[in-house]
Amino acid sequence: MTNTDANRIPLMFQAQIPDRGKIQYAGNVEPASQWVEQWLAGCPPAPTQADETIPIWKRRPLPPTVKLPKFGDSVETQDYKIRWRLITNSGQDEDVIRPIMGAKGLPFFPGSSMKGAFRRACLTDTERDRYCGTQEITPEGNSRTLPGILRFHGGYPVDMATWANRDRLVDVVHGQQSYQVMDNGATHSANVQISLYQSRFKFGISSRDSLSQSEWQKIWQIWERALLSGIGSRVSAGYGYVDKVNPDGLIIPLSTSERRILSAELKGEGLLSQLLNKTGEFRPNLFKAGLRGHTLRLLAGITNETVAQTLTQSLWGGIEGEATVGKVGILFTVDEGDIEFDRHIYRPNHKPISMPTYTLNRGKLELLQIGEISPELRKFLGYLLRFSILLGGFGKSWRRIHHGRFFSSYFKRGDKPMIGCHWEFLPESNKLWVLNNVPNLALVTRFLDETQQNAIAWLKSVGYQPNSYVKNWRETWHRNQVQVWGRIAKNQQDSQAVKWFHGAYFNQQSIKNTELTGWAAKKGVESQVGRIWHRMYPRYVKTKAGKRIRLNDEYIELLTLFPDGSADSNQLLQFLDKTSEFNRLW
């Protein structure tokens, strides 16, 4: 077969090799986009009408008519909307995760998977056996299947508009754990997957027996309890969670109270992640990435490399060594009106470049229980979330303060990219604030001590001792490897350190474009992750009456450094100690 002949065959039917059906090249959007276009061409939303003005012998063949699935009259149905994304891995392709498809190319959620989730959500053996069936042993000693009364018909999109979004189907996952925490030389690459974005699905269940309305209500309650655990793959990263859609179109969030470990009301702003086609997207898996990274850093400061990685994977899941389902999942909820999207436009060399941005006014982050959660782990998770907000943020450029908020003069010439992010707990979650009543910031030191102590308590609870630490990683949370410095800033334009990242800080000494601050990709040079985190954390205090409040417009300016013994590093530490307003807190 020639290349010309091969190109006439859709990519999904070609061999999974380069230059054929292999689309796993995240640096090149074309193969994945072509794959999606060919897929959608096979399932048009409505029959194409023939052009009667053209003679029959001149008309082109019409594309096939594909009708969306419709359940029978005996099937009870309910609609749900995917909160973010849904992955149902077909397992058909060697190099890419893509949805399970029906005979006409339409994605669906299998009835067998639906039954498995429903079965696990049954609270009693009686429920499970009645609805899903069981096995019994005959008098002759043979095993016999006793079918349940329910039949699970799976789920299908309610229409083309809710799933066939060309700009959103090509999804990207970019594992950066080694690169972000351990070593700049670690390999990391983005991987393409095909997932459904905020689609609406209709699920169907029927019964062999005639059932009362109250029992059907009970059945749907069991199914919705199953949905609370997420469906499909990567649920610990925020995929596969749904809301109920009423017949009138009203969307009703499903309650997660039974599985909630903790929740936090947040606001934040920063840079959006981008899909391969440069579409900006707020991706809730940024929370898992941040929390997972800090889990690894904290454990690396109290145990060896193997244990740190093993416990991190047991908590958050992963595929290193042996595929593991984590103990904790992430769920983020935001109302449409509470998040705003925009673009930062800058013009280096007079050529406009656009960066998608977000401003989140209110959102709810929940940590949900998937596996067994011990009291020690539950307490550690609370400290972990507060630690993440205290010293950094979430998402792109989390190691830097939001320059639009704290260094507005940086953009006067209009030729600078946006840098950094900013996150805060809202007053509804004031119990998660790190209080700082005293000017010397001793309460920050105490909090960081308590965070490490709670990490040690969890480590001991699973049978390990804090008798080592990882010396060769870039970001290990051990007193020999990290320092935290802080000062009180009078207002949001009073950051001193932000200027050091863009010029000299003392006697022409500079950390710009050094290993301390990292640098963006340049011609022939790969991007580097720096050794400094910079944060402007709102100053919270407790009044004499015991009320938690935010103190005027004050911030705590924090620098977290992972010194490497270089001249740049030693000079900065000497400056912080002898000349600056910063005090060492940890």
N, C-alpha and C positions, 0 to 999 in steps of 0.2 A: 504493500500500500504506500502510495506517495504521500508527501506532506500535505499536498492539496487535498487528496482524498481524506486524510485524517482530520483535517480542519473542518470538514463537513459534519463530523460526528461530535455531538455535545461533549464537553469536557468530562461530565460525570460518568460517561460511558467509555472514556479512553483509559489507557493504562496509567497507573499511578507512578509515572516516571517523569523526570524533567522534560520540558517541551511537549508534554502530552497532557495528561489529566492531573498532574501534580500541581496544586495551587498554593502550597505552603511556602510562599515567599513573601513575607510580610513587608519587605522593602519595595515590592512591586504590586500595585493595586490592580493591575490589568487582569491577571489570570482569575483572581477571586471575583472581580466585577463581571467578567465575561461568564464565569460559572453561574452567577446569580441571574444574569440576563437570560441565559439559555434556559435556566430552570423556570423562571417566571413566564417565558414565552410558551411553555408547555401547559400552563394552567391559566388561561385568560379569565378575567372576571365575568365576562358575558359573551354570548355568541356574537361573532362578527357578521353583520348583515352584508349580503352580496350587493354590489353596486349594479343596480338594474340598468344603468345608462351605458354600461359596457357590454358588448356582445359576449355571450357565454364562452365562445371559443377564445376570447381575449382575456378572460378573467383569470386571476391567479387563484390557486387552491386556497380555500379558507382554512385557517388554523382550526384544530380540533375543538369541539365544544366540551368544556369540563364543568360539570355541575358540582357545587359544594355538597358534601354529604348531608343527608337529612335523616334523622332518626325516625323509626317507625312510631305509630300511634301508641304502641304498648310500652314505649320507653319513656321513663321520667327523665327530665333534663334540667340543667341549671347552668347559667352562664357565669364566667369568671374572667377577670382581666389580670394579665400578668403585670405586676408592679414595675418590674424593670425588664428583665430578660429571662427567656426559658431556653434551656439546652436539653434536647432529647437526642442522645448520641446514637446514631444508627449503627455504628460499628462497621459500616460497609467500606469505608475508605481508609487506607493505611495511614495517611498523613494528616487528615483533617477531620475535626468533629463537625458533623452536620446533622440536621434533623432526620428523624424517621419519616419516611414518605409513604403515602399510599400509592395505589396502582396508577393514579392520574397525576402523581407528582405533588399532591397536597400534603403538607406536614400534618401529623397527628400525634396524639399521646396514646400509647397502646392500652387496650383494655387489660392486658396481663399486668402491666405496671400499675394501673389503677387499682386492680384487685389486690396486688401486693401491698400497696400503701394503705388501702382500706383495711386489710387484714391486720396489719400492725397497729392500726388505730383503734381496733376493738378493745374494749376494756375488760371483757370477760371471755372465758372459753365458750360459754353458751352463745354469746353474740357471734364470735368468730366461727364456730361450727355451723350455726344456723345460716349465716349469710354467705360464708365462703367455702363451707365444706370441711371434711376431715377424713381421716383414715381410721378404719376399724380392722380388727383382727377376727377373722372368721373362726368357727369351731375347728376347722381343719388347719388353722395356723397360718392362713394366707392373709395378705393385706388387701383390703378392698377400699376403694374411694367412695365416699358418700358425698355427692355434690351438694353445695349450698343452694339456697333458693334464688340468689341474686346472679345476674349476668351483667358484666361490666363491659360497656361498649366503647370505652375510651373517650377521647376528646378531640374536637376538630375546630378550626377557626370558623367564626360565625360568618365572615365574609373576607374578600380579598384585601379590603382596605386596612384591616386590622393587623395583617401580618406581612403583606407583600410590599414592604417599604424598601425600595432599592438602596436608599442611603443608609439604612440601618442593619440590613441583614448580615453584612460582613462585619464580624466582631473580632476583636484582637485581645489576646491575653499576653501579658509581658511579665514573666517571672524574673524578678531582679534581686532576690534575697542575697545571693552570693555577692553580687556587684554592689549592693547598697550597704551591706554590713561588713563583709569580710575583706574583699580585695578589689581594687580598681581593675586588676587584670583578669577578673573572673569573666567568663563568657556569659552573654545574655542576649536574647533575641526575642522579638515579638512573634507570636504564632497566630495564624488565622483560624477562626472557627466561625461556623454559621449558626446564629441563634436568633430567636424571634423576639422582637422588641415591642413591649407593651401591647401584645396581641390580646384579643378576646377569644376565649375558647368556650365551646359548649360541651359539657360532659353528660353522658347518658348511662343510666342504670335501669334494668328491667328485672322483674321477678317472675319466677315460675308460679308462685302462688298469688292469689289476690290479697292485697294488704290494705290496711286501714290508712287513712291520711296521717294519723298520729305516728304510725310505724314508719311511713315514708319520711316524716319529719325527723325521726330518730336516725334513719339511714343517712340522710343528708348531713346531720350533725356529726356522725362518725366520719363521713367523707371530708367535711370541713376541718375536723380535728386532724385528719391525715394531711390536708393541705397546709396546716400550720407548720409542719415540718419541712415544707418545701417539696417540690416535685422536680424530677429530672436530675441533672448533674450540677455540681458546684454550688449547692445550696448554702454551704458555709460562707461563700463569698457574696451572697445576696441574690443569686439567681434562683428562679423557680418559685417565688412567693406570689400569691395572688390576692385579689379582693373580689368580693361577691358583687355581681351585677343584678340588680332587681329587674323585674319585667318592665318597669317604667324607665330603666336606664340609670337609676341612681346607684352609685358605687358605694358599697358598704365594706369597710375594712374588717377583716377577720380578727378577732381578739387573740392576742398572743400571751395573755397573762399567765397561763399555765406553764409556759416554757421560758418566761422572761427571767434572766439572771439579773440584769440591771438595764436601766434606760436613761437616756440623757437628752434634754432639749438643747439644741445647738444652733449657732449661726456661724457663717463663715463666708469668705470670699477668696478668689484665687483664679488660677488658670484651669480651663477645662482640658481633659484628655481629648485626643483626636482619633477618630477612626482613620482607616487607610485613605479614605477619600477626603480627609481634612474636615469632616463634619465633627463639630464639638459635641461632647456628651458628658453629662455628670454621671459618674460611674460609682455606685455605692460600694464596690469592692475596694475602693481606696481606703476605707476604714479598716477592713481586714488586713490589707497590705501594711498599713501603719502599725496596727496592734501586733501583728505577727513579727514585724521587724524588731519592735521594742522588746517583745518576749525573748527573742533570740539574743539581743544585746544584753539584757538583764541576766539571763541564764549563763551566758558566756562569762560573766563576771563572778560566778560562784561555782562553776563546775567545768568539766572538760568539754571539748568540742562535740564528741559523740553524744553525750547525754544532753547537751544543750539542743542539738538538732533533733534528737529523738523526742524530747519532751515538747518542743515547739510543734513538731509534726503531729504528736498525739493530741495537742490542744486545738490546732487549726487545720489539721488534715494535710495531705500531700501524697506524692507518688515516689518520693526518694526511697530506694530500697524496696519497700513494700507499700502498696497503696493503702492509705489510712483515711478513715472517716473521722474528722475532728470531733471534739467534744462541744465546741461552741460555734454557733452560726451568727451571721450579721444580718440584720434587717434595718433598712433605713426608709423612713416614710416622710414624704414632703408633699404638701398640697401644691397644686399647680401655681397658685397665685403667690406662693411664698418663696419662689426661686426665680431670679431674673438672669437672662443671658444677654451678653453684649460682646463687643469686640474691642480689643486694644489695637489701634492702628499706629504704627511708627514707620518712619521713612529714613532708614540709613541709606546714604548715597541717593537720596530723593526717590527711592523706589519703595512704594508702600508694601508693608507686610502686616498681615492681620493675625491676631492671636485671640481665640475664643475665651471668654471669661464668664464667671458666674458670681452672683451675689445671692447667698442663701440667707433669707431673713429669719426662717424658722424651719427646723427639721427635727425629727425624732430618731435617734439611734438606739437600737436595742441589741443586746447580746442575748442570744437564745440558746437554750440547752438542747444539745443533740445527744451527748453521752452523759455519763455519770459525772456530777460536779461535787467535789468534796468541799467542806467548809473552808479549808485552806485555799483552794483554788478560787472559790467564789470571792474571797476577800482580796486575793491577789489581783483578780480581774478589775475590781474597783480601783485599786491603786494604779494598775496598768493604764486604764483610760485617763485618769487624772494626770499621770506622768506624761502621756502623749500630748495632752493639751498644754501642760505647763511648759514643756521644753521645745515644742515644735508645732506641727499641724498635720494635715492630711492632704494627700494628692500631690500634684506637680509642684516642685520648688518649695517643699515643706520645710527645708532647712533655713529658709530666709524669711524675714519679715515682709509683709505686703508693702511694696514700695509706693503704691498709689495712696495708701493710708498714712504711712509713716515717713515718707521721703518724697513728697510731691514735687519738690524742686528738681528732682532727677529728670523729670519729663519736659522741662521747659522748652527744650530745643525740638522736641517731637521726634527724636531719632533713637530713642531707647526702648528696648523691649520691657514688657511687664515682668516683674520678678516677685516671687514669694507668695505667701498666703497668710490668712489670719483666721483663727477659730476661737470661739468663746462658748462657755456654758451659759445658757440663758438663766434669768433669775429663778425660773421654775425648778432648775437643777442646782440651786445654790449649795446643796450639801456636798456637791462635787468640787466646789471652789477650793483652792489652796489658799488659806488665809495668811495674811502678812501684816499683823498688827504692829510689829516692832520694826524700827528703821534699819536695824542691821540684818534683816531678812533671815533671822535664825530659824523661822518657821519653815522656810524653804529647805534649809539643811535638814531639819527634823523630818520633813515629808520625804526627802530623798533617802534618808536612812530607813524610814519605815517601809518605803517601797522595796528596798533591797531585803529587809528583814522578812517581808511577806513573801518575796520570791524564795527565800531560804526555807521558810515554813512549808511552802508548797513542795519544794524539792525534797525535803525530809519526809513529807507525807506519802511520797511515792517511792520511798526506799533508798534515796541517794543522800550523800553527805556533801556539804559545801567545802570541799577540801582542795579545790583547784580553780584555775581560770584560764581562759584562752588568751595567750600572749601574742599570737601572730595575726589577729584580725584587726582591721582598721578601727572598728567601733565596738569595743568590749567595755561593759559597764563595771569597771573595777577601779579602785582608788589609784592604782598604779598606771592606769590607762586613760583616765578621763578626769577633767576638771570642770567645775561649774562656777562661773563668776557672775555677779549681779550688782545692780545699782537701782535706785528709784528714779524714774523719769517723771518730770513734772506734768508732761502732757504728751500727746501722740506725735508731736514734731520735735520732741526732746531726745530722740535716739542719738547717742554718740557713736556707737559702733557701726551704724549703717554706712557712714562716710568712709570708714576704713576699708570697706570692700571695694571702693571705687577710687581710692587715692591713698596718699600717705597718712599714717596715723601719728607719727612722731619722728622729727628730724629726717624727713624724707624716707623713712622706713615704710615699706608697703607690703601688704599681704595679697594684693590683687594679682590674679593669675598665678598664684603659687599652689602648692599641694594643700595648704591650709584652707583655701577658699574654693579650690577646684576651678575648673574652667570649662566653657562650652566647647563643642567640637570646632576645631579649626582645620584648615587644609592640611591633611596628612597627620593630624593629631586626634586621637579619640577623646571623647568627653571624659572628664574625671570627676569623681565625687570628692568634695572637700572634707576637711576634718573639723569644721566649725558649724554649730547650729546657732542661729541668732533668733531671739524671741522677744516680743513685747507682750508681756502677760498682764492683763488688768489687775490692779491692786485691790484686793478684797480684804475687808476687816470685819471683826465682830464687835458690835457696840457693847457698852456696859449693860444694856438691857438684853443682850444675847442675840440681837438681830444681825444677820449677815447682810452687809451692804457693799456696794462698789464705791471706792473712795474717790470722789470727784473725777478728774480726768487722768489720774496717776496710773503709771504702768511700772512693772518691774522689768527692767531690761536684763536679759539673761544671755550669756555666752556659754555654750557647752563646747569644750575643746578636747580633742583626742590627740595630744602632742605626739610627734614622731621623732623628737630629738634633733631635728634639723635646725639650722641657724635661724630660719624664718620663725619656727615655732618657739625657740628659746628667746628670741628678741621680743616677740609678742607677749610671752609670759612675764618677762622682766618688766615690760612696760605696764602691763596690767597690775603687777604687784607694787611697783615703785612710783608710778606716775599717774595712772588713771584713777577715776572715781570708783572703779569696780572693786568689789571685795570677793575673795574666794569663799564660796559657800559649800563646796564639796570637793 
